[in-house]
Amino acid sequence: MAFAQDPESAQCPPSEALPLRHSDDLRVHRYSSSFADVMEMRAPSQSVGTYLDHHDGWFRRCAAPMTVQPLGPNGYALTLGRFGNFGFEVEPTIGLELLPQSEGIYRIVTAALSDPDPSLQEIYDVEFNAALQLEEGSEAGTGVLTQVRWELDLCVWIRLPAVIGLLPDKLVQSSGDHLLRQIVRQISRKLTWKVQEDFHATHELECPPRRRAPF
């Protein structure tokens, strides 16, 4: 974590602080976005579902080079990498739980970290909600094709240094939006591509070309 904390923040005891999403501190800014994409798998939906169910194998492989630690039977603590703007840098770690399939829908939600760092909780908060649905069809010349349609709602709360509050609101907002896009690219777009490639490699199938991401 590389962050120069301002004196006002240093005076607050981190262990007693509420999660940033419940804070009324004016330095806390909330950024949110929604995204959707499609991942194409050249296999029946049953094969794709079985693969997704066994996330203990593919999740670590596909999340690399991000650091992954187990978090319960269905969860992982994921260190996303370093992001920043205006000299403000943060290296967030979030907990993700891959819920068992329910009526054909797979969900990935935020999970509590087993040993969170209170000082980092004073700086950022992330809520991750994703849903994946399998739609089996066909592809001309190749046979069965399963489309994995996924949607993501992402919210990030960041306590910005007091000095950034002196900047114009539009600039502060655009800075946060940029940070959010960085996080999405890291934990969604790259992960999506790797999952698609890993599935086809492990099933000895030719992988479809990457789709151009809409974000």
C-alpha positions as CSV (number, residue, x, y, z in Angstrom):
1,M,0.0,0.0,0.0
2,A,1.5,3.3,-1.0
3,F,-0.5,6.2,0.4
4,A,0.3,9.4,2.2
5,Q,-2.4,9.6,4.8
6,D,-3.5,13.1,5.8
7,P,-3.2,14.2,9.5
8,E,-7.0,14.2,10.0
9,S,-7.3,10.6,9.0
10,A,-4.4,9.6,11.2
11,Q,-6.2,10.9,14.3
12,C,-9.1,8.4,13.8
13,P,-8.8,5.0,15.4
14,P,-9.2,2.6,12.4
15,S,-10.4,-0.3,14.5
16,E,-13.5,1.6,15.6
17,A,-14.4,3.0,12.2
18,L,-17.5,1.9,10.4
19,P,-17.2,0.5,6.8
20,L,-16.8,3.3,4.4
21,R,-20.1,2.5,2.8
22,H,-21.8,3.6,6.0
23,S,-19.6,6.6,6.7
24,D,-20.8,10.2,6.6
25,D,-17.3,11.6,6.1
26,L,-17.5,14.1,3.3
27,R,-14.1,12.9,2.1
28,V,-15.6,9.5,1.2
29,H,-16.6,9.3,-2.4
30,R,-18.8,6.6,-3.9
31,Y,-18.3,5.4,-7.5
32,S,-20.5,2.8,-9.1
33,S,-20.9,1.2,-12.6
34,S,-22.7,-1.7,-14.2
35,F,-21.2,-3.8,-17.0
36,A,-22.3,-6.8,-19.2
37,D,-20.4,-9.1,-21.5
38,V,-20.6,-12.5,-23.2
39,M,-18.1,-15.4,-23.0
40,E,-18.4,-18.0,-25.7
41,M,-17.6,-21.7,-24.9
42,R,-17.6,-24.4,-27.6
43,A,-19.2,-27.1,-25.5
44,P,-22.6,-28.1,-24.1
45,S,-23.9,-26.0,-21.1
46,Q,-23.6,-29.1,-18.8
47,S,-19.8,-29.2,-19.5
48,V,-19.4,-25.5,-18.9
49,G,-21.5,-25.7,-15.7
50,T,-19.3,-28.6,-14.4
51,Y,-16.2,-26.5,-15.1
52,L,-17.6,-23.5,-13.3
53,D,-18.6,-25.6,-10.3
54,H,-15.0,-26.7,-9.8
55,H,-13.6,-23.2,-9.3
56,D,-10.9,-24.4,-6.9
57,G,-9.0,-25.3,-10.1
58,W,-9.6,-22.6,-12.6
59,F,-9.9,-19.5,-10.3
60,R,-6.3,-19.5,-9.2
61,R,-5.0,-20.1,-12.7
62,C,-7.1,-17.5,-14.3
63,A,-6.6,-14.8,-11.6
64,A,-2.8,-14.9,-11.9
65,P,-0.8,-12.7,-11.7
66,M,-3.1,-11.3,-9.0
67,T,-2.5,-12.8,-5.6
68,V,-5.2,-15.3,-4.5
69,Q,-5.7,-16.8,-1.0
70,P,-8.5,-19.3,0.0
71,L,-11.3,-17.8,2.0
72,G,-13.7,-20.5,3.1
73,P,-15.0,-23.3,0.9
74,N,-16.2,-21.0,-1.9
75,G,-14.3,-17.8,-1.4
76,Y,-11.0,-16.2,-2.3
77,A,-9.1,-13.1,-1.1
78,L,-7.9,-11.4,-4.2
79,T,-5.2,-8.7,-4.2
80,L,-6.0,-6.6,-7.3
81,G,-2.8,-4.7,-7.9
82,R,-1.9,-1.1,-7.5
83,F,-4.1,1.6,-8.8
84,G,-4.1,5.4,-8.4
85,N,-4.5,8.9,-9.6
86,F,-3.2,12.4,-8.5
87,G,-0.5,10.7,-6.5
88,F,-3.1,8.7,-4.5
89,E,-2.4,5.0,-4.7
90,V,-4.2,2.0,-3.3
91,E,-3.5,-1.7,-3.6
92,P,-6.9,-3.2,-2.6
93,T,-7.6,-6.8,-1.5
94,I,-11.2,-7.9,-1.6
95,G,-13.0,-11.1,-0.7
96,L,-15.1,-12.8,-3.4
97,E,-17.5,-15.8,-2.8
98,L,-18.5,-17.9,-5.8
99,L,-21.9,-19.1,-4.9
100,P,-23.2,-22.5,-6.0
101,Q,-25.3,-22.5,-9.1
102,S,-29.0,-21.8,-8.5
103,E,-31.6,-22.3,-11.3
104,G,-28.9,-22.0,-13.9
105,I,-27.4,-18.7,-12.5
106,Y,-23.9,-18.4,-10.9
107,R,-23.3,-15.5,-8.7
108,I,-20.1,-13.9,-7.4
109,V,-20.5,-11.6,-4.4
110,T,-18.3,-9.7,-2.0
111,A,-17.2,-11.7,1.1
112,A,-15.7,-10.5,4.3
113,L,-12.0,-11.0,4.6
114,S,-10.9,-13.3,7.4
115,D,-8.1,-11.0,8.7
116,P,-8.8,-7.5,7.3
117,D,-6.3,-4.6,7.8
118,P,-8.2,-1.9,9.7
119,S,-6.0,0.8,8.3
120,L,-6.9,-0.2,4.7
121,Q,-10.6,-0.4,5.7
122,E,-10.2,3.3,6.4
123,I,-9.2,4.0,2.8
124,Y,-11.4,1.9,0.5
125,D,-14.5,-0.4,0.4
126,V,-15.6,-2.5,-2.5
127,E,-19.0,-4.2,-3.2
128,F,-18.8,-6.7,-6.1
129,N,-22.0,-8.4,-7.4
130,A,-21.8,-10.5,-10.6
131,A,-24.2,-13.0,-12.2
132,L,-23.5,-15.5,-14.9
133,Q,-26.1,-17.3,-16.9
134,L,-25.6,-20.1,-19.5
135,E,-27.4,-20.2,-22.8
136,E,-26.8,-23.2,-25.0
137,G,-27.1,-22.8,-28.8
138,S,-25.1,-23.7,-31.9
139,E,-22.4,-22.2,-34.0
140,A,-22.2,-22.7,-37.8
141,G,-19.5,-25.2,-38.6
142,T,-18.4,-26.0,-35.0
143,G,-21.5,-27.5,-33.4
144,V,-22.7,-26.7,-29.8
145,L,-21.9,-23.2,-28.4
146,T,-22.7,-22.1,-24.9
147,Q,-22.8,-18.4,-24.3
148,V,-22.0,-17.3,-20.7
149,R,-23.7,-14.0,-20.2
150,W,-22.5,-12.1,-17.2
151,E,-23.5,-8.8,-15.6
152,L,-21.5,-6.9,-13.0
153,D,-22.6,-4.2,-10.5
154,L,-19.5,-2.7,-8.9
155,C,-19.4,0.0,-6.1
156,V,-16.3,1.5,-4.7
157,W,-16.0,3.8,-1.7
158,I,-12.7,5.7,-1.3
159,R,-11.7,8.1,1.4
160,L,-9.7,10.7,-0.6
161,P,-6.9,12.8,1.0
162,A,-8.2,16.2,2.1
163,V,-6.0,18.0,-0.4
164,I,-7.9,16.3,-3.3
165,G,-11.0,17.9,-2.0
166,L,-9.6,21.2,-3.1
167,L,-9.8,20.1,-6.7
168,P,-12.9,20.8,-8.9
169,D,-15.7,18.2,-8.3
170,K,-15.7,17.1,-12.0
171,L,-12.0,16.4,-11.8
172,V,-12.4,14.4,-8.6
173,Q,-15.3,12.4,-10.2
174,S,-13.4,11.7,-13.4
175,S,-10.4,10.5,-11.3
176,G,-12.6,8.1,-9.4
177,D,-14.3,6.9,-12.6
178,H,-10.8,6.2,-14.1
179,L,-9.8,4.2,-11.0
180,L,-13.1,2.2,-11.3
181,R,-12.4,1.4,-14.9
182,Q,-8.9,0.2,-13.9
183,I,-10.3,-2.2,-11.3
184,V,-12.9,-3.5,-13.7
185,R,-10.3,-4.3,-16.4
186,Q,-8.2,-6.1,-13.9
187,I,-10.8,-8.3,-12.2
188,S,-13.4,-8.7,-14.9
189,R,-12.2,-8.3,-18.5
190,K,-8.8,-10.1,-18.1
191,L,-10.3,-12.7,-15.9
192,T,-13.1,-13.3,-18.5
193,W,-10.5,-13.9,-21.2
194,K,-8.4,-16.2,-19.1
195,V,-11.4,-18.3,-18.1
196,Q,-12.5,-18.7,-21.7
197,E,-8.9,-19.7,-22.7
198,D,-8.5,-22.0,-19.7
199,F,-11.8,-23.8,-20.4
200,H,-11.0,-24.6,-24.0
201,A,-7.4,-25.6,-23.2
202,T,-8.4,-28.0,-20.4
203,H,-11.1,-29.5,-22.7
204,E,-8.8,-29.6,-25.7
205,L,-11.0,-27.4,-27.8
206,E,-10.3,-24.5,-30.1
207,C,-10.9,-21.3,-28.3
208,P,-13.1,-18.7,-30.1
209,P,-11.5,-15.3,-30.8
210,R,-11.7,-12.7,-28.0
211,R,-14.7,-10.5,-28.2
212,R,-14.1,-6.7,-28.0
213,A,-15.1,-5.7,-24.5
214,P,-17.8,-3.0,-24.3
215,F,-15.9,-1.1,-21.6
